[in-house]
Amino acid sequence: MVERKLRYKGMSVNLFGLPDFSVSKSKKNIPVSKREYLCSFYSNFKKDASKNLLLIYDIPEARKKERDWFRRQLRNFDFIMIQRSVWVGPSPLPKDFLDYLKRIGLQKEFKTFNLAKSYA
């Protein structure tokens, strides 16, 4: 026999129509995906470091949270925005940052190029 769950206005209720809190407590044990908690990285570059790395990215709208996080990290690394998805900053990007991008699936969403001259 299948247990039938009663709901009222989106909430689980018992036979008397009172909220069933035992159901909501069980949802607290659901593991949270890694994308909900994005790590912060900080720059090891000096403020006057030459900006010789061009970074171009295209992160889709479906991953807006990761895209905004990526922009904040570029600002932390003292990158300058040339266009919305084109940034220039010091080189090279930290290895732990690149490893983290690979782990969350953003490694194929951007390209980097070394500039012959430093960006003014």
N, C-alpha and C positions, 0 to 999 in steps of 0.2 A: 504494500500500500504506500502510495506517495503522499508525503506530508504536504498539505496545501498551506501556503503562506498568505496571510491576509494583509492587505495594504489599504491605507486610507491617506489620501493626499500625499502619496509618495513615501509614506513611513510605514514600517511594519507594525501591525497591531495584533493583540490577542483576540480571543473570541468575544470579549466584552467591549472591544473597540479602544482599549487603552494601549498606549505605546509599548512596544516590545523592545526594551533596551538590550536584551541579550543578543539580538541580531547585530546591533550597531557596535557592541563591544568586540565582536569577533572580527570586524573589519579593521580594527587597529593593528592586527598582526600581519596584515598584507605588506609584503616588502615593497619599498619605494624604489622606483627605477633610478639609475644613476644620473639620468638627465635632469631630474628634478633638483639635484644638488650639484651645481657646477662649481668647480674649484676656482680660487683666485690665484693668480700668479702676479708677481711683482718684478719690476725691472732691476737688473743688475748693471744696466748701462749708465754711464755718466751723462749728465745733462747736456754736455757739449759733444757727445759722440756723433760721429758723422752718420748721416742718414743715407745709406747706400743700398738699402734693400727695398725693392718695389714688391708689394703684395697685392694681388688681385683675387677676389673671392666672389662666389655666387652661391650663397646659401638660400635654399628655397623658402618661400613664405610659410610652408608647413612647419619649418623649424625656426620660427621667429625668435623663440626664447634663446636658442643657441646662437643665432645671429647677433642678437643684442649683447649677449655675453661675450662673443668674439670681439665686437667693437670695443667694449669696455676693456678687454684685455689688451687690445692694440693701443688704446690710450695709456694704459698702465706701462706699456713698453716704450712710451714716448714716440709713438707713430703719429704722423700728420695725415689727415684725410685730404686727398686731392679731389676725389669724387666719392660718391656714396660707397662704392665697393672697391676703390683704389686707394691704397695707403702707402706711405713711404716712411721708413724708420731705420734704426740701427740694425746691424747684422752681426751675427746670426741669431735666429730665434732660439731660446733655451730648449735644450733637449727634453726636459721634463714636460714642457708645454707641448712640444710636437708629439711626444708619446701620449699625452692626454687627449690631444685632438684625434689621434688614431683610435684610441679606446672608445671615444664617443661617436666616431664615424664621420668626422669632418675632414679627414686627411685628403680626400679627393675633391673637396669643395673649394680649394684655393691653390694658387700658384705663386711662387716667389721668383724674383729675378734680381741679380746683383747689378747695380748701376756702375757704369765706368767712372762717373763723377758723382760726388756727394750732392744730394739735393739741398738747395739753398734755403 
